[in-house]
Amino acid sequence: MRVKKVVKVMNFHSLLRVNNARRKVEQAYLYEKELKSVIASIVNNRIFLQEKVSLNLNKSAKQLNVYIGSDYGFCSNFNSDVIDLLKTDDKENDKIIIGKRINIPVDNVIMYMDKEDFPINSSKIFEIVLDGVLNNKYSKINIIYIHYYNLNHQEILKRTILPVNFDDAFDEMDANVNDDFAVEGDIIFIIWSLISIYVSTEIKIAESWSWASENVKRQMFTNESLKHIDNMEEEKTKADRKLRKQKQFEIIVEANNRKIANKKKVK
């Protein structure tokens, strides 16, 4: 009975976490859209284009792959799907691993953190990304996680977040890219800092989707566990009922035997 109460609490909290993760993503999307629009308005401005500033990455460089798993169990094959892709990753690539359940030995893990520490340590990822782009260390940055589509659909996803595709931002851009503007400071540092913030935001969004997916799977697991516990309780109830009836029958039989014995004595 105590186990059932614990599982019910886990089930309830899992659903709450899914809703909280969805709200976090909705808020982050607004920030992401504005940030992308700002970057696009700068890099597509005629002054920026005339300066012939290059944002091209080193195509021969290694990649940075960010893997997002979970800290806790009771979520089916959630972590194994992420681990399968981690095992096939090129050993030369740098790796950031989020989630204590992603604990296999691999090369070039430049940062590891528990998932519950992500909100506190996410700024360190920004520093890694900024250093990587300023020093031309990476050809790509990818995030690998379980993406939440809806309550019935979660899927492993490997998504490239650098280079950034600005096509949709250009289409929706309201700013006049022909306007002149003055730049104070190092324009390259400013742009790459903005892009690093954007990449870090994408990782935060992915972590929220991963958190939602993890808890959907945990809720499904706890639902099945509750059904199993209910079945066990029902079987135990049936067995107890059968045992009680058997004991009652034995008492009746014993009472009848005593009556028969007493009648024989009287005779």
C-alpha positions in Angstrom: 0.0 0.0 0.0 2.9 2.3 0.8 4.5 1.6 -2.5 1.3 2.5 -4.3 1.2 5.9 -2.6 4.7 6.6 -3.7 4.0 5.6 -7.3 0.9 7.8 -7.3 2.9 10.8 -6.1 5.5 10.1 -8.9 2.7 9.9 -11.5 1.1 13.1 -10.4 4.4 15.1 -10.3 5.4 13.7 -13.7 2.3 15.3 -15.3 2.9 18.6 -13.5 6.5 18.7 -14.8 5.3 18.1 -18.4 3.1 21.2 -18.1 5.8 23.3 -16.5 8.3 22.3 -19.3 5.8 23.3 -21.9 5.4 26.7 -20.3 9.1 27.2 -20.1 9.5 26.4 -23.8 6.7 28.8 -24.8 8.5 31.6 -22.9 11.9 30.7 -24.4 10.5 30.7 -27.9 9.6 34.4 -27.7 13.1 35.2 -26.6 14.7 33.0 -29.2 12.6 34.6 -32.0 13.5 38.1 -31.0 17.2 37.2 -30.6 17.3 35.6 -34.0 15.6 38.6 -35.6 18.2 41.0 -34.1 21.1 38.9 -35.3 19.5 38.5 -38.8 18.9 42.3 -39.0 22.6 42.9 -38.3 24.2 40.2 -40.5 21.9 41.1 -43.4 22.5 44.8 -43.1 24.2 46.4 -46.1 26.9 48.0 -43.9 27.7 44.6 -42.4 27.8 43.0 -45.9 30.1 45.8 -47.2 32.6 45.1 -44.4 32.8 41.5 -45.8 32.8 40.1 -42.3 32.7 36.3 -42.5 30.6 34.1 -40.2 31.7 30.9 -41.9 32.8 28.0 -39.7 35.8 25.9 -40.1 34.3 23.0 -42.2 37.3 20.7 -41.4 37.0 21.2 -37.7 35.5 18.7 -35.2 31.9 19.0 -33.9 30.5 19.8 -30.5 27.7 17.5 -29.6 25.4 18.2 -26.6 23.7 15.0 -25.2 20.7 15.4 -22.9 19.5 12.5 -20.8 18.0 12.2 -17.3 19.1 12.0 -13.7 16.5 9.4 -12.6 15.0 6.2 -13.8 11.5 4.9 -14.3 11.3 6.4 -17.8 11.6 3.3 -20.0 14.2 3.5 -22.8 14.6 7.2 -22.5 18.4 7.2 -21.7 19.2 4.2 -23.8 18.2 6.0 -27.0 20.5 8.8 -26.2 23.4 6.5 -25.2 23.0 4.6 -28.5 23.8 7.8 -30.5 26.6 8.7 -28.0 28.3 5.3 -28.7 28.5 6.0 -32.4 29.8 9.6 -32.1 33.3 10.3 -33.5 35.8 10.1 -30.6 37.4 13.3 -32.0 34.3 15.4 -31.4 33.9 17.4 -28.2 30.9 16.3 -26.0 28.8 17.9 -23.4 26.7 15.4 -21.4 23.7 16.5 -19.3 22.1 13.8 -17.1 23.7 11.4 -14.6 22.1 8.4 -16.3 24.3 9.0 -19.4 27.3 7.5 -17.7 29.2 5.5 -20.3 32.9 6.2 -20.8 33.6 8.2 -24.0 36.4 10.4 -25.3 36.5 14.2 -25.2 33.8 14.9 -22.7 34.6 18.6 -22.0 31.7 19.1 -19.6 29.4 16.8 -17.6 26.6 17.9 -15.4 23.6 16.5 -13.6 20.3 17.6 -15.2 19.1 19.1 -12.0 22.2 21.4 -12.1 21.5 22.6 -15.6 19.7 25.9 -14.7 22.7 26.8 -12.5 25.5 25.7 -14.9 24.0 26.6 -18.3 26.1 29.8 -18.4 29.2 27.6 -18.6 27.8 26.1 -21.9 27.6 29.7 -23.2 31.3 30.2 -22.4 32.3 26.9 -24.2 30.2 27.9 -27.3 31.7 31.4 -27.4 35.2 30.2 -27.0 34.5 27.6 -29.7 33.2 30.0 -32.3 35.7 32.8 -31.6 38.6 30.4 -32.0 37.0 28.5 -34.9 37.1 25.2 -33.1 33.9 23.7 -34.4 32.3 23.0 -37.8 28.9 22.2 -36.2 27.2 22.2 -32.9 24.4 19.6 -32.4 22.0 18.7 -29.7 20.9 15.1 -29.1 17.8 14.7 -26.9 14.3 13.2 -26.8 12.0 15.7 -28.3 8.5 16.2 -27.0 5.8 16.5 -29.8 2.8 15.7 -27.7 1.7 13.3 -25.0 1.6 10.4 -27.5 4.8 11.2 -29.4 8.3 11.6 -28.2 11.3 10.9 -30.4 15.1 10.9 -30.3 16.4 13.9 -32.3 19.8 15.2 -33.4 19.4 18.8 -34.4 22.1 21.2 -35.7 22.0 24.6 -34.0 25.2 26.0 -35.5 25.5 27.1 -38.2 22.3 29.0 -37.7 19.7 29.1 -40.4 18.4 32.6 -40.6 16.1 32.1 -43.6 12.9 32.3 -41.5 14.2 35.4 -39.6 14.9 37.1 -42.9 11.4 36.4 -44.1 9.8 37.9 -41.0 12.3 40.7 -40.5 10.7 44.1 -40.0 13.9 46.2 -39.8 15.1 48.1 -42.8 18.4 46.4 -43.6 19.5 49.3 -45.7 19.7 51.7 -42.8 23.2 52.8 -41.7 24.3 52.0 -38.2 27.4 52.7 -36.1 29.3 50.0 -34.4 31.3 50.5 -31.2 33.6 47.7 -30.3 34.5 44.5 -32.1 31.7 43.7 -34.4 32.9 40.1 -34.7 32.9 39.6 -31.0 29.4 41.2 -30.7 27.9 39.0 -33.4 29.5 35.8 -32.2 28.4 36.6 -28.6 24.8 37.1 -29.8 25.0 33.8 -31.8 26.4 32.0 -28.7 23.5 33.3 -26.6 21.1 32.0 -29.3 22.8 28.6 -29.4 22.7 28.5 -25.5 19.0 29.3 -25.7 18.4 26.5 -28.2 20.1 24.1 -25.7 17.8 25.4 -22.9 14.8 24.8 -25.1 16.0 21.3 -25.9 16.5 20.6 -22.2 12.9 21.7 -21.5 11.6 19.4 -24.2 13.7 16.6 -22.9 12.4 17.2 -19.4 8.8 17.0 -20.8 9.5 13.8 -22.7 11.2 12.2 -19.7 8.2 12.9 -17.5 5.7 11.7 -20.1 7.6 8.4 -20.2 7.8 8.3 -16.4 4.1 8.9 -16.2 3.4 6.0 -18.7 5.7 3.8 -16.6 4.0 4.7 -13.3 0.6 4.2 -14.9 1.6 0.7 -15.9 3.1 0.2 -12.4 -0.2 1.3 -10.8 -2.1 -1.1 -13.0 0.3 -3.9 -12.0 -0.1 -2.9 -8.3 -3.9 -2.9 -8.6 -3.8 -6.4 -10.2 -1.5 -7.6 -7.4 -3.9 -6.2 -4.8 -6.9 -7.7 -6.6 -5.2 -11.1 -6.7 -4.3 -10.8 -3.0 -7.9 -9.8 -2.2 -9.1 -12.9 -4.0 -6.6 -15.1 -2.3 -7.5 -13.7 1.1 -11.2 -14.1 0.4 -10.6 -17.7 -0.7 -8.6 -18.4 2.5 -11.3 -16.9 4.7 -14.0 -19.0 3.0 -11.8 -22.1 3.4 -11.3 -21.4 7.1 -15.0 -20.8 7.5 -15.7 -24.1 5.7 -13.2 -25.9 7.9 -14.9 -24.4 11.1 -18.3 -25.6 9.8 -17.0 -29.0 9.1 -15.2 -29.2 12.4 -18.5 -28.1 14.2 -20.5 -30.8 12.3 -17.9 -33.4 13.2 -18.2 -32.5 16.9 -22.0 -32.7 16.7 -21.8 -36.2 15.1 -19.3 -37.3 17.7 -21.5 -36.0 20.6 -24.6 -37.9 19.2 -22.5 -41.1 19.0 -21.5 -40.7 22.7 -25.2 -40.1 23.7 -26.2 -43.4 22.1 
